[in-house]
Amino acid sequence: MKQKKLIVNSTHLIMLSFILAAFVGSILLSLPVSSASGQSVRYIDALFTATTSICVTGLVTLPTVSTWSVFGQIVILLLIQIGGLGIITIMSAILISFNRRLGLKSRILIHDAFNLNSLSGIVIFLKKVVIGTFIVEGIGALMYMTVFIPQYGLRGIWISVFNSVSAFCNAGIDIMSENSLCDYAVNPMVNLTTSMLVILGGIGYIVWWDVIRVTRNIRTQKLRCFSYLTLQSKIALSSTAILLLGGALLFFIFEYNNPLTIKDLSLFDKIQVSFFQSVTTRTAGFASVPQQNLTNASSVVALFLMFIGGSPVGTAGGVKTVTMAAVLFGALAAIKNKEDVSLFSRRISKQAISKAASVITVSFMIMFISTVLLSAVTDAQILDVAYETVSATATVGLTRDLTPSLNLWGKIVIIVTMYLGRVGPISLLVAFNIKNEKKNIIKDPIEKINVG
């Protein structure tokens, strides 16, 4: 019984750690030294910036490049790194530090949270995550430097490091301009580097190690790497590919003749801008075209992609690709009156389907309530409001230029939404893995109901 109580408290501790980090960050950002002008910014804006950083969302009420000093930018970068890498690893690190000798239930909890193949090697796995993250971010920074050092001089090094961490953590905050990456919409190196970092961060660490395992062990002449991957990796990779390519195609079609976005670009530039838009809506938050200039059809596609987000055990937000796939194929199985849910010749457990449905339901409820509340405190168009709240719930960071004009109550609504969107899936994941010591022997009777 003690172990069960400890796990519950650990879940609360994870949720409180976000609040504590946001509070400490807001205090630091409200100091005069954090401001580029030397005068303290309003606390609500400091709190908003700290929350969007620790929740790796990217919505900002004040321009990052012109509002914050180098010290303030360092604080923001640390919050982004903690939110993207730290909260994932710290979740397990806190449990390990509070349980120096991990019991079976704690190992099962961490095992299920990371979807590992065994209960051993958890500390080694965490070290691999940290090392792998810094390697990828370092490579991304070097690639950015080829563009930013020639343009900004030595300051380009800092910009490159900041952008690399922000992109990998799917935060979408930059320190170059007030219009995100719109000035680099047709720059292949910036598009390639940002897309690579966003995809690698959002695909999930589990997929990383699985792909490495397969490519190391498989015989090269067989060339059937995909078939040797785990079901988790197959779903994550195939879902990511479908959403990225499908989203890019739809953006290309819907924006092709839009003079405010890509109409006047070359065919190659139209393709790369469309692909980048598909990538960034997967919770990255960088914008290479003003989101308010998109057609209504493109905006609806963006809402769908933002809600799904990236893959589990990565830096992306949203309900996750594997979650959506589980619910989708569960629904198809129910339509076909099949008892089992199968995908890639493997069965998905009913427990996993129930968890996936719960995550989507809770996320949708957060998004719906936030939309209603934000609509009540602002007179913005409903599409702009929905874009804002879905972006906050899925920790994306894209906006149709609504964030800078939010009033006090609007900022509070989005702050709470960003927090719930970030901690919701994690706390649910931990809570779902709390096993009862005893199962009820007496069960309630079953009675049929009409559904649909």
C-alpha positions as CSV (number, residue, x, y, z in Angstrom):
1,M,0.0,0.0,0.0
2,K,2.9,2.3,0.7
3,Q,4.3,1.8,-2.8
4,K,1.0,2.7,-4.3
5,K,0.8,5.9,-2.3
6,L,4.3,6.8,-3.2
7,I,3.6,6.5,-7.0
8,V,0.5,8.7,-6.7
9,N,2.6,11.3,-4.9
10,S,5.2,11.1,-7.6
11,T,2.6,11.9,-10.2
12,H,1.6,15.0,-8.2
13,L,5.3,15.9,-7.9
14,I,5.7,15.8,-11.7
15,M,2.7,18.1,-12.1
16,L,4.0,20.5,-9.4
17,S,7.4,20.6,-11.0
18,F,6.0,22.3,-14.0
19,I,4.4,24.9,-11.8
20,L,7.5,25.4,-9.8
21,A,9.7,25.8,-12.9
22,A,7.2,28.2,-14.4
23,F,7.1,30.3,-11.2
24,V,10.9,30.4,-10.8
25,G,11.3,31.3,-14.5
26,S,8.7,34.0,-14.2
27,I,10.5,35.6,-11.2
28,L,13.8,35.6,-13.2
29,L,12.2,37.0,-16.3
30,S,10.5,39.8,-14.3
31,L,13.8,41.1,-13.1
32,P,15.2,44.2,-14.9
33,V,18.3,42.3,-16.0
34,S,16.2,40.0,-18.1
35,S,14.7,42.9,-20.1
36,A,16.5,44.3,-23.1
37,S,15.3,47.8,-22.1
38,G,16.5,47.4,-18.5
39,Q,13.0,47.9,-17.2
40,S,10.9,45.0,-15.7
41,V,8.2,43.6,-18.0
42,R,4.7,43.0,-16.6
43,Y,4.6,39.9,-14.4
44,I,1.8,38.4,-16.4
45,D,3.9,38.5,-19.5
46,A,6.9,37.1,-17.6
47,L,4.7,34.3,-16.3
48,F,3.3,33.7,-19.8
49,T,6.8,33.5,-21.3
50,A,8.1,31.2,-18.6
51,T,5.0,28.9,-19.0
52,T,5.3,28.8,-22.8
53,S,9.0,27.9,-22.4
54,I,8.7,25.2,-19.8
55,C,5.7,23.7,-21.7
56,V,7.7,24.0,-25.0
57,T,4.7,25.7,-26.6
58,G,6.0,28.8,-28.3
59,L,3.1,31.2,-28.0
60,V,4.5,34.6,-26.9
61,T,2.8,37.9,-25.9
62,L,6.1,39.8,-26.4
63,P,8.7,39.5,-29.2
64,T,11.5,37.3,-27.9
65,V,14.2,39.0,-29.9
66,S,13.5,42.6,-28.9
67,T,12.1,42.1,-25.4
68,W,14.6,40.0,-23.6
69,S,18.3,40.6,-22.8
70,V,20.9,37.9,-23.2
71,F,20.3,36.9,-19.6
72,G,16.6,36.6,-20.3
73,Q,17.2,34.6,-23.4
74,I,19.4,32.2,-21.4
75,V,16.6,31.7,-18.9
76,I,14.2,31.0,-21.7
77,L,16.6,28.5,-23.3
78,L,17.1,26.7,-20.0
79,L,13.4,26.4,-19.5
80,I,12.9,25.1,-23.0
81,Q,15.6,22.5,-22.5
82,I,14.2,21.4,-19.1
83,G,10.7,21.3,-20.6
84,G,11.7,19.3,-23.7
85,L,14.3,17.0,-22.3
86,G,14.2,17.5,-18.6
87,I,10.6,16.8,-17.8
88,I,10.7,13.6,-19.8
89,T,13.9,12.4,-18.1
90,I,13.3,14.2,-14.7
91,M,10.0,12.3,-14.4
92,S,12.0,9.1,-14.1
93,A,15.0,10.8,-12.4
94,I,12.7,12.0,-9.6
95,L,11.3,8.5,-9.1
96,I,14.8,7.0,-9.0
97,S,16.1,9.6,-6.5
98,F,13.1,9.0,-4.2
99,N,13.5,5.3,-4.5
100,R,17.3,4.6,-4.4
101,R,16.5,0.9,-4.6
102,L,13.7,0.7,-7.1
103,G,10.9,-1.7,-6.2
104,L,9.1,-3.8,-8.8
105,K,6.2,-1.4,-9.0
106,S,8.4,1.6,-9.6
107,R,10.3,-0.3,-12.3
108,I,7.0,-1.3,-14.0
109,L,5.9,2.3,-13.8
110,I,9.0,3.6,-15.6
111,H,9.0,0.6,-17.9
112,D,5.5,1.4,-19.0
113,A,6.1,5.2,-19.2
114,F,9.0,4.7,-21.7
115,N,7.6,1.5,-23.3
116,L,10.9,-0.3,-22.6
117,N,11.5,-4.0,-23.4
118,S,12.7,-4.9,-19.9
119,L,12.9,-3.6,-16.4
120,S,16.7,-3.4,-16.4
121,G,18.9,-0.7,-17.8
122,I,16.6,2.2,-17.0
123,V,19.5,4.5,-15.8
124,I,21.5,3.6,-18.9
125,F,18.5,4.4,-21.1
126,L,18.2,7.9,-19.5
127,K,21.9,8.5,-20.1
128,K,21.5,7.6,-23.8
129,V,18.5,10.0,-24.0
130,V,20.6,12.9,-22.7
131,I,23.7,12.1,-24.7
132,G,21.6,11.6,-27.9
133,T,19.8,14.8,-27.4
134,F,22.9,16.9,-27.0
135,I,24.5,15.2,-30.1
136,V,21.5,16.0,-32.3
137,E,21.2,19.5,-30.9
138,G,24.9,20.1,-31.5
139,I,24.7,18.9,-35.1
140,G,21.7,21.1,-35.7
141,A,23.5,24.1,-34.2
142,L,26.5,23.5,-36.6
143,M,24.1,23.3,-39.6
144,Y,22.4,26.6,-38.5
145,M,25.8,28.3,-38.2
146,T,26.4,28.0,-41.9
147,V,23.5,30.4,-42.4
148,F,23.5,32.6,-39.3
149,I,27.2,33.3,-38.8
150,P,27.6,34.8,-42.2
151,Q,24.5,36.9,-41.5
152,Y,24.9,37.8,-37.9
153,G,28.6,37.4,-37.2
154,L,29.6,35.9,-33.8
155,R,26.0,36.4,-32.6
156,G,25.1,33.8,-35.1
157,I,26.6,31.1,-32.8
158,W,24.2,32.0,-30.0
159,I,21.3,32.2,-32.4
160,S,22.2,28.8,-33.9
161,V,22.4,27.1,-30.4
162,F,19.2,28.7,-29.3
163,N,17.3,27.7,-32.5
164,S,18.7,24.2,-32.4
165,V,17.5,23.6,-28.8
166,S,14.2,25.2,-29.5
167,A,13.6,23.2,-32.7
168,F,14.5,19.9,-31.2
169,C,12.4,20.5,-28.1
170,N,9.5,21.5,-30.5
171,A,9.3,24.9,-28.7
172,G,9.2,27.2,-31.8
173,I,10.8,30.2,-30.1
174,D,13.5,32.0,-31.9
175,I,15.7,35.1,-31.3
176,M,16.1,36.3,-34.9
177,S,13.1,38.4,-35.8
178,E,9.5,39.2,-34.7
179,N,8.0,37.1,-37.6
180,S,9.5,33.7,-36.7
181,L,11.1,32.1,-39.7
182,C,9.2,34.0,-42.4
183,D,12.4,35.7,-43.6
184,Y,13.8,32.2,-44.2
185,A,10.8,30.7,-45.9
186,V,12.7,29.7,-49.0
187,N,16.1,29.0,-47.4
188,P,16.8,25.3,-47.9
189,M,19.3,25.0,-45.1
190,V,17.1,26.6,-42.5
191,N,14.1,24.5,-43.6
192,L,16.1,21.3,-43.7
193,T,17.8,21.8,-40.3
194,T,14.6,22.9,-38.6
195,S,12.6,20.1,-40.1
196,M,15.2,17.5,-39.2
197,L,15.4,18.7,-35.6
198,V,11.6,18.9,-35.2
199,I,11.0,15.4,-36.7
200,L,13.8,13.8,-34.6
201,G,12.6,15.4,-31.4
202,G,9.0,14.5,-32.1
203,I,9.4,10.9,-33.4
204,G,10.3,9.6,-29.9
205,Y,13.4,8.2,-28.2
206,I,12.0,4.7,-28.3
207,V,11.9,4.8,-32.1
208,W,15.5,6.1,-32.1
209,W,16.9,3.1,-30.3
210,D,14.7,0.7,-32.1
211,V,15.9,1.9,-35.5
212,I,19.5,1.8,-34.4
213,R,19.0,-1.7,-33.0
214,V,17.5,-3.0,-36.3
215,T,20.1,-1.3,-38.6
216,R,22.9,-2.8,-36.5
217,N,21.6,-6.3,-36.3
218,I,19.9,-6.9,-39.6
219,R,21.7,-8.4,-42.5
220,T,22.2,-5.7,-45.1
221,Q,21.3,-7.9,-48.1
222,K,17.8,-8.5,-46.8
223,L,16.8,-4.8,-46.8
224,R,13.7,-5.5,-44.7
225,C,14.5,-3.2,-41.8
226,F,10.9,-2.0,-41.3
227,S,9.6,-5.6,-40.6
228,Y,12.0,-6.0,-37.8
229,L,10.9,-2.9,-35.9
230,T,8.6,-3.0,-32.9
231,L,4.9,-2.2,-33.4
232,Q,5.4,1.1,-31.6
233,S,8.1,2.1,-34.1
234,K,6.1,0.9,-37.1
235,I,3.0,2.9,-36.0
236,A,5.1,6.1,-35.2
237,L,7.1,6.0,-38.4
238,S,4.3,5.2,-40.7
239,S,1.9,7.7,-39.1
240,T,4.5,10.4,-39.1
241,A,5.2,9.8,-42.8
242,I,1.5,9.8,-43.8
243,L,0.8,13.0,-41.8
244,L,3.8,14.9,-43.0
245,L,3.4,14.0,-46.7
246,G,-0.4,14.2,-46.6
247,G,-0.3,17.5,-44.8
248,A,2.3,18.9,-47.2
249,L,0.1,17.9,-50.2
250,L,-3.0,19.5,-48.8
251,F,-1.2,22.7,-47.9
252,F,0.3,22.7,-51.4
253,I,-3.1,22.3,-53.0
254,F,-5.0,24.8,-50.8
255,E,-2.3,27.5,-50.9
256,Y,-1.2,27.1,-54.5
257,N,-3.1,30.2,-55.7
258,N,-3.0,32.1,-52.4
259,P,-1.2,35.4,-53.1
260,L,-0.6,35.9,-49.4
261,T,1.4,32.7,-49.0
262,I,3.0,30.8,-51.9
263,K,1.3,31.8,-55.2
264,D,4.3,33.9,-56.4
265,L,6.9,31.3,-55.4
266,S,8.7,28.9,-57.7
267,L,7.5,25.2,-57.8
268,F,10.4,24.1,-55.6
269,D,9.8,26.9,-53.1
270,K,6.1,26.1,-53.0
271,I,7.0,22.5,-52.2
272,Q,9.4,23.3,-49.4
273,V,7.2,25.9,-47.8
274,S,4.2,23.4,-47.9
275,F,6.3,20.7,-46.4
276,F,7.7,23.0,-43.7
277,Q,4.1,24.0,-42.8
278,S,3.2,20.3,-42.4
279,V,6.3,19.8,-40.2
280,T,5.8,22.8,-38.0
281,T,2.1,22.0,-37.2
282,R,3.3,18.8,-35.6
283,T,3.9,20.9,-32.4
284,A,7.1,22.7,-33.6
285,G,5.5,26.2,-33.7
286,F,7.9,27.9,-36.1
287,A,6.1,29.8,-38.9
288,S,7.6,30.4,-42.4
289,V,4.3,32.0,-43.6
290,P,2.0,34.2,-41.4
291,Q,-0.7,31.8,-40.2
292,Q,-3.4,34.4,-40.5
293,N,-2.8,34.4,-44.2
294,L,-3.6,30.8,-44.7
295,T,-6.9,29.8,-46.4
296,N,-9.6,28.4,-44.2
297,A,-9.1,25.0,-45.6
298,S,-5.4,25.0,-44.7
299,S,-6.2,26.3,-41.2
300,V,-8.6,23.4,-40.6
301,V,-5.9,21.0,-41.8
302,A,-3.4,22.7,-39.4
303,L,-5.9,22.3,-36.5
304,F,-6.1,18.5,-37.2
305,L,-2.3,18.1,-37.4
306,M,-1.7,20.2,-34.3
307,F,-4.2,18.2,-32.3
308,I,-2.4,14.9,-33.2
309,G,1.1,16.2,-32.7
310,G,4.2,14.0,-32.6
311,S,4.9,10.5,-31.2
312,P,5.1,9.3,-27.6
313,V,8.3,9.6,-25.4
314,G,9.6,12.5,-27.4
315,T,9.6,16.3,-27.2
316,A,6.4,16.9,-29.1
317,G,3.0,17.5,-27.8
318,G,-0.5,16.7,-29.0
319,V,-2.4,13.5,-28.4
320,K,0.4,11.6,-30.3
321,T,0.4,9.6,-33.4
322,V,0.3,6.1,-31.8
323,T,-2.6,7.2,-29.6
324,M,-4.6,8.4,-32.6
325,A,-3.8,5.2,-34.6
326,A,-4.9,3.0,-31.7
327,V,-8.2,4.8,-31.4
328,L,-8.7,4.8,-35.2
329,F,-8.1,1.1,-35.7
330,G,-10.1,0.3,-32.6
331,A,-13.0,2.1,-34.2
332,L,-12.5,0.3,-37.4
333,A,-12.5,-3.0,-35.6
334,A,-15.7,-2.1,-33.9
335,I,-17.3,-1.2,-37.2
336,K,-16.3,-4.5,-38.7
337,N,-17.6,-6.3,-35.5
338,K,-14.1,-7.7,-34.7
339,E,-13.1,-8.5,-31.2
340,D,-9.4,-7.9,-31.6
341,V,-7.6,-4.8,-32.9
342,S,-4.8,-5.7,-35.2
343,L,-2.1,-3.6,-36.9
344,F,0.9,-4.8,-38.8
345,S,-0.1,-8.4,-37.9
346,R,0.0,-7.6,-34.2
347,R,-2.8,-7.2,-31.7
348,I,-3.2,-4.1,-29.7
349,S,-4.4,-4.7,-26.2
350,K,-7.8,-3.4,-25.1
351,Q,-6.1,-1.6,-22.2
352,A,-4.0,0.4,-24.7
353,I,-7.1,1.3,-26.7
354,S,-8.9,2.5,-23.5
355,K,-5.9,4.6,-22.5
356,A,-5.7,6.1,-26.0
357,A,-9.4,7.0,-25.9
358,S,-9.0,8.6,-22.5
359,V,-6.0,10.7,-23.6
360,I,-7.9,12.0,-26.7
361,T,-11.1,12.6,-24.6
362,V,-9.3,14.6,-21.9
363,S,-7.3,16.6,-24.5
364,F,-10.4,17.4,-26.5
365,M,-12.2,18.5,-23.3
366,I,-9.3,20.8,-22.4
367,M,-9.4,22.3,-25.9
368,F,-13.2,22.7,-25.9
369,I,-13.3,24.4,-22.5
370,S,-10.4,26.7,-23.4
371,T,-12.1,27.7,-26.6
372,V,-15.3,28.6,-24.8
373,L,-13.5,30.6,-22.2
374,L,-11.2,32.4,-24.6
375,S,-14.2,33.2,-26.8
376,A,-16.0,34.7,-23.7
377,V,-13.1,37.0,-22.9
378,T,-12.1,38.2,-26.4
379,D,-14.0,39.3,-29.5
380,A,-11.7,37.5,-31.9
381,Q,-13.0,35.4,-34.8
382,I,-13.7,31.8,-33.8
383,L,-11.1,30.4,-36.2
384,D,-8.5,32.5,-34.6
385,V,-9.6,31.5,-31.1
386,A,-9.7,27.8,-32.1
387,Y,-6.2,28.1,-33.6
388,E,-4.9,29.6,-30.4
389,T,-6.5,27.1,-28.0
390,V,-5.6,24.0,-30.1
391,S,-2.1,25.3,-30.4
392,A,-1.9,25.8,-26.6
393,T,-3.5,22.4,-25.8
394,A,-1.1,20.6,-28.1
395,T,1.8,22.8,-27.1
396,V,2.4,23.9,-30.7
397,G,3.0,27.6,-30.6
398,L,1.4,28.7,-33.9
399,T,-1.0,31.6,-33.8
400,R,-3.1,33.6,-36.2
401,D,-1.6,36.8,-34.7
402,L,-4.0,36.6,-31.7
403,T,-1.5,36.0,-28.8
404,P,0.1,39.5,-28.8
405,S,-3.4,41.1,-28.4
406,L,-4.7,38.9,-25.6
407,N,-6.0,40.7,-22.6
408,L,-5.3,39.7,-19.0
409,W,-8.0,37.0,-18.8
410,G,-7.1,35.7,-22.3
411,K,-3.5,35.3,-21.2
412,I,-4.6,33.5,-18.0
413,V,-6.7,31.1,-20.1
414,I,-3.8,30.3,-22.4
415,I,-1.4,29.9,-19.5
416,V,-3.6,27.3,-17.9
417,T,-4.3,25.6,-21.2
418,M,-0.6,25.3,-22.0
419,Y,0.1,23.8,-18.6
420,L,-2.8,21.3,-18.8
421,G,-1.8,20.4,-22.4
422,R,1.8,19.7,-21.3
423,V,1.2,17.8,-18.0
424,G,-2.1,16.1,-19.0
425,P,-0.7,13.3,-21.1
426,I,2.2,12.7,-18.8
427,S,0.2,12.6,-15.6
428,L,-2.4,10.4,-17.4
429,L,0.3,8.0,-18.5
430,V,1.7,7.7,-15.0
431,A,-1.7,7.4,-13.4
432,F,-2.8,4.7,-15.8
433,N,0.1,2.6,-14.7
434,I,-0.8,2.5,-11.0
435,K,-1.8,-1.0,-10.3
436,N,-4.3,-1.9,-7.7
437,E,-3.1,-4.3,-4.9
438,K,-6.3,-6.2,-5.0
439,K,-9.0,-6.6,-7.6
440,N,-12.6,-6.4,-6.7
441,I,-14.0,-9.9,-6.7
442,I,-17.6,-8.7,-6.8
443,K,-18.3,-6.8,-10.1
444,D,-21.3,-4.7,-11.1
445,P,-23.8,-6.5,-13.4
446,I,-23.7,-5.8,-17.1
447,E,-26.6,-4.1,-18.8
448,K,-26.7,-3.3,-22.5
449,I,-26.9,0.2,-23.9
450,N,-27.5,1.7,-27.3
451,V,-24.4,3.4,-28.8
452,G,-24.3,5.5,-31.9
